[in-house]
Amino acid sequence: MRGLVFYSILLLFCGNLYAQNLRSLVVESGTDTPVENAIIEIAQTGLATKTQKSGSFVFNQSIPEGEHVLTVSKENYLTGYFLVKSEKGKSISISSDKGVRVIDKMEISVDKYEASKRKKEAKIAAKEELKKLKEAKKDKELKDKLLAKKLKKLKKNKPVVQTIVVEKEEEPIIDEPEDVITFSESQYKYAQILGVSIEELTNKALYEFIAEWEGTPYLMGGADEEGIDCSAFTQRLFQVVNNQFLERTAHKQYKSKKTDKFTNADAVVEGDLIFFSRPGALEGEEINHVGIYLHNNMFVSATSTGGRARGVKITDLSNSYWQSRFISFGRRINNK
């Protein structure tokens, strides 16, 4: 009798040696998005579980030998049916419309109500995005019109050169006018943007260069009109405007012996370099951005910040983002 009981226990133990567990993944058909909290059931076995956030599930209980129907169900999804086959000494296989095979994931589709809901939500989101784009375009057009009016008003106030005629011994003498400073449209434009008098914009070539490059997209490693980065922009500006050489990277421009560095804001002038690093960086650490100081705490640079507005643009140094990254100003010396 004892031998019979021992033999029965041994058979049960050996049967469990080849008992198999089932692990798989449930994803949304067409998107491969993991489906969380889907109910997984194996019919007529009492086995059931749920998917995790990653879409994965596992049956820790043994799957009885033979073929079983496995269902995957969740609200707003069509129930998925799979044929599970468990054989002694073999991996569990799952049948799908692609045949019986061992698969690493199961796909279920959203029902027509969920599909219709998502389609409507997508349309609403598209309309909102289009509305935002139209509003942004309208706002830009309004700003352009206001700027055009200001420029037109400034042009009317340009200095007029008058000729003074003085009579002497019955012969008219025309006094030669003193040298009159004329200003370009770019100087008028940027005087308004920088909030200074036009007489303070002494470097006409600088503002002609900025007007030509403003709006150029930012591109790491770029150096032309298709896209340009910060150090390539300052390098090209110095070459064109000042006929001077600058190193290729912001850090090399900062470390150069020909760059006189200082932090006194009262000493900075139009055309000086301005250097930035990570927030809280100490002087001498890796410099990752460079620009050109203009006036009234404003500078121009090719920047990767600003979302769609990233590229060559004028920025306020008073902005907390730039204040936390400011390292020093820089002035090139003996650099012809």
C-alpha positions in Angstrom: 0.0 0.0 0.0 2.8 2.4 0.9 4.5 1.6 -2.3 1.4 2.4 -4.3 1.0 5.8 -2.6 4.7 6.6 -3.2 4.4 5.6 -6.8 1.3 7.9 -7.2 3.2 10.9 -5.7 6.1 10.2 -8.0 3.9 10.2 -11.0 2.3 13.6 -9.9 5.8 15.0 -9.4 7.1 13.9 -12.8 3.9 15.3 -14.4 4.8 18.7 -12.9 8.3 18.5 -14.4 6.9 19.2 -17.8 4.0 21.5 -16.6 4.3 24.7 -18.6 3.5 28.4 -17.9 2.3 30.9 -20.4 3.9 34.4 -20.9 3.0 36.8 -23.6 2.1 40.5 -24.5 -1.1 42.2 -25.6 -0.9 45.2 -27.9 -3.3 47.3 -29.9 -3.6 46.3 -33.5 -2.1 48.8 -35.9 -0.3 50.9 -33.3 1.5 48.2 -31.1 0.5 50.2 -28.0 0.6 48.0 -24.9 -3.0 47.3 -23.6 -3.2 47.5 -19.8 -5.8 45.7 -17.6 -7.0 43.4 -20.4 -8.6 40.2 -19.0 -6.9 37.0 -20.2 -8.9 33.8 -19.7 -8.4 30.2 -20.8 -11.8 28.6 -21.3 -12.9 25.7 -19.1 -9.7 25.8 -17.0 -10.6 28.5 -14.5 -7.3 30.2 -15.4 -7.5 34.0 -15.7 -5.2 37.0 -15.3 -4.7 40.7 -16.3 -2.2 42.5 -18.4 0.3 44.9 -16.7 1.0 48.5 -17.7 3.5 47.1 -20.2 0.8 44.9 -21.8 2.5 41.8 -20.5 0.9 38.9 -18.6 1.8 35.5 -17.2 0.0 32.4 -16.1 2.0 31.1 -13.2 -0.3 28.0 -13.1 0.4 25.1 -15.3 -1.5 24.9 -18.6 -3.2 21.5 -18.9 -2.2 19.5 -21.9 -4.3 19.8 -25.0 -5.9 22.6 -27.0 -7.7 25.5 -25.2 -9.4 28.7 -26.3 -7.7 31.8 -24.9 -9.7 35.1 -24.9 -8.4 38.6 -24.5 -11.1 41.2 -23.6 -11.3 44.8 -22.5 -13.9 47.6 -22.7 -13.8 49.5 -26.1 -11.9 46.6 -27.7 -13.1 43.6 -29.8 -12.5 40.4 -28.0 -9.6 38.4 -29.3 -9.7 34.6 -29.6 -6.5 32.5 -29.7 -6.0 28.7 -29.7 -3.5 27.6 -27.0 -1.9 24.2 -27.4 0.1 22.6 -24.6 2.1 19.5 -25.3 4.4 17.4 -23.1 8.0 18.4 -23.6 7.2 21.2 -26.1 6.8 25.0 -25.8 3.2 26.3 -25.6 2.0 27.4 -29.1 -0.7 29.9 -29.8 -2.8 29.8 -33.0 -3.7 33.0 -34.8 -4.8 33.9 -38.3 -1.2 33.4 -39.3 -1.2 29.8 -38.3 -0.1 27.8 -35.2 3.2 29.2 -33.9 4.9 30.5 -30.7 4.2 34.3 -30.8 5.5 36.9 -28.5 2.5 39.2 -28.6 -1.3 39.1 -29.2 -3.1 41.9 -31.1 -6.6 43.1 -30.4 -8.5 45.9 -32.2 -10.6 48.8 -30.9 -14.3 48.5 -31.5 -16.2 50.8 -33.9 -17.3 53.1 -31.2 -13.8 53.7 -29.9 -12.5 54.0 -33.4 -15.2 56.7 -34.2 -14.4 58.5 -30.9 -10.7 58.6 -31.7 -11.4 59.8 -35.2 -13.5 62.7 -33.8 -10.8 63.6 -31.2 -8.1 63.6 -34.0 -10.3 66.0 -36.1 -10.8 68.3 -33.1 -7.1 68.3 -32.3 -6.3 69.0 -36.0 -8.8 71.9 -36.0 -7.3 73.4 -32.8 -3.8 73.2 -34.2 -4.9 74.9 -37.5 -6.7 77.6 -35.4 -3.5 78.2 -33.4 -1.4 78.4 -36.7 -3.9 80.9 -38.1 -3.9 83.0 -35.0 -0.1 83.0 -34.9 0.0 84.0 -38.6 -2.5 86.8 -38.0 -0.5 88.0 -35.0 2.7 88.1 -37.0 1.0 90.0 -39.9 -0.3 92.6 -37.3 3.2 93.0 -35.8 4.7 93.3 -39.3 2.2 96.1 -40.2 2.9 97.9 -36.9 6.7 97.7 -37.6 6.2 98.9 -41.2 4.3 101.9 -39.9 7.1 102.7 -37.4 9.7 102.4 -40.1 7.7 104.7 -42.4 7.4 107.3 -39.6 11.1 107.1 -38.9 12.0 107.6 -42.6 10.0 110.8 -42.6 12.1 112.1 -39.8 15.4 111.5 -41.5 17.9 114.4 -41.3 17.6 116.8 -44.2 20.8 118.2 -45.8 20.2 121.9 -46.5 22.3 124.1 -48.8 23.0 127.6 -47.4 23.7 130.4 -49.9 25.6 133.5 -48.7 26.0 136.6 -50.8 29.5 138.2 -51.0 30.7 140.8 -53.5 27.6 140.0 -55.6 28.8 136.4 -56.1 26.8 133.7 -54.5 28.9 131.3 -52.4 27.5 127.9 -51.6 28.7 126.6 -48.2 29.7 122.9 -48.4 27.5 121.0 -46.0 29.3 119.3 -43.1 29.5 115.5 -43.1 26.0 114.2 -42.6 25.5 110.7 -41.1 23.0 108.7 -43.1 21.3 105.6 -41.7 20.2 102.4 -43.3 16.8 100.8 -43.1 18.3 98.1 -41.0 19.5 100.6 -38.4 16.1 102.2 -38.3 14.5 98.7 -37.8 16.9 97.6 -35.0 16.8 100.9 -33.2 13.1 100.3 -32.7 13.6 96.6 -31.6 16.5 97.5 -29.2 14.7 100.5 -27.8 17.6 103.0 -28.4 18.1 106.1 -30.6 19.4 105.4 -34.1 22.5 107.4 -33.4 23.6 104.7 -31.0 23.8 102.0 -33.7 27.2 103.0 -35.0 28.1 99.8 -36.9 26.0 99.9 -40.0 27.6 96.7 -41.4 26.7 94.8 -38.2 23.0 95.5 -38.6 23.0 94.9 -42.3 24.5 91.4 -41.5 21.9 90.7 -38.8 19.1 91.7 -41.1 20.4 89.3 -43.8 20.8 86.3 -41.4 17.9 86.8 -38.9 15.5 83.9 -39.0 18.0 81.4 -40.4 17.2 78.0 -38.8 19.5 76.6 -36.1 21.5 73.5 -37.1 24.2 72.0 -35.0 27.4 72.0 -37.1 25.7 74.1 -39.8 27.4 77.1 -41.4 25.2 78.4 -44.2 21.8 79.7 -45.0 20.2 76.2 -44.8 21.1 76.1 -41.0 23.8 77.5 -38.8 25.0 77.1 -35.2 26.0 79.7 -32.7 29.8 79.7 -33.2 29.6 79.5 -37.0 27.3 82.6 -36.8 29.7 84.7 -34.7 32.7 83.4 -36.8 31.0 84.5 -40.1 29.8 87.8 -38.6 33.4 88.8 -37.5 34.8 87.8 -40.9 32.2 89.8 -42.9 31.7 92.8 -40.6 35.1 93.2 -38.9 37.4 91.3 -41.3 38.6 89.4 -38.3 39.2 85.7 -37.6 37.3 83.8 -34.9 37.8 80.1 -33.9 35.1 77.6 -34.9 33.7 76.6 -31.5 32.2 78.7 -28.7 34.7 77.2 -26.2 37.7 78.0 -28.4 36.5 81.5 -29.0 36.2 81.9 -25.2 39.6 80.3 -24.4 41.5 82.3 -27.2 44.3 84.5 -26.0 42.9 87.1 -28.3 39.6 87.3 -26.3 39.7 89.8 -23.4 37.1 88.5 -21.0 35.2 90.6 -18.5 31.9 90.5 -16.6 31.3 94.2 -15.9 28.0 95.0 -17.8 28.9 98.7 -17.7 32.0 98.0 -19.9 30.3 96.0 -22.7 29.8 97.7 -26.0 28.1 97.0 -29.3 29.8 94.1 -31.1 31.4 92.4 -28.1 31.1 88.6 -27.7 28.9 87.2 -24.9 29.5 83.6 -23.6 27.2 81.1 -21.8 27.5 77.7 -20.2 25.3 75.3 -18.2 23.3 76.8 -15.2 25.6 77.3 -12.2 28.8 76.7 -14.2 32.0 78.3 -13.0 34.2 80.5 -15.1 36.5 78.3 -17.2 34.1 75.4 -17.6 32.9 74.2 -21.1 31.3 77.1 -23.0 28.3 75.9 -25.0 26.8 79.1 -26.5 28.1 82.4 -27.8 26.4 85.5 -29.2 27.1 89.2 -30.1 26.1 92.0 -27.7 24.1 94.8 -29.3 22.4 97.4 -26.9 20.1 97.7 -24.0 20.9 94.2 -22.6 20.1 92.6 -25.9 22.2 90.2 -28.0 22.0 88.3 -31.2 22.8 84.6 -31.7 21.9 81.4 -33.4 20.1 79.5 -30.7 18.4 76.1 -30.4 15.9 77.4 -27.8 12.5 78.8 -28.6 10.7 75.9 -30.3 9.6 77.0 -33.8 11.4 80.3 -33.3 14.8 78.6 -32.9 17.5 80.0 -35.1 19.2 83.4 -35.5 17.3 85.9 -33.4 17.7 88.8 -30.9 17.3 87.8 -27.2 17.1 89.7 -23.9 19.9 88.9 -21.5 17.6 89.8 -18.6 15.6 86.6 -19.3 16.1 84.2 -16.4 17.1 81.4 -18.8 20.1 83.4 -20.1 20.9 85.0 -16.7 21.5 81.5 -15.2 23.8 80.6 -18.0 25.8 83.8 -18.4 29.6 83.4 -18.0 31.2 86.6 -19.4 31.6 89.2 -22.1 34.5 89.0 -24.5 36.4 91.6 -26.7 38.8 90.6 -29.4 42.2 92.3 -29.4 45.0 92.4 -31.9 43.0 90.2 -34.2 43.6 91.5 -37.7 
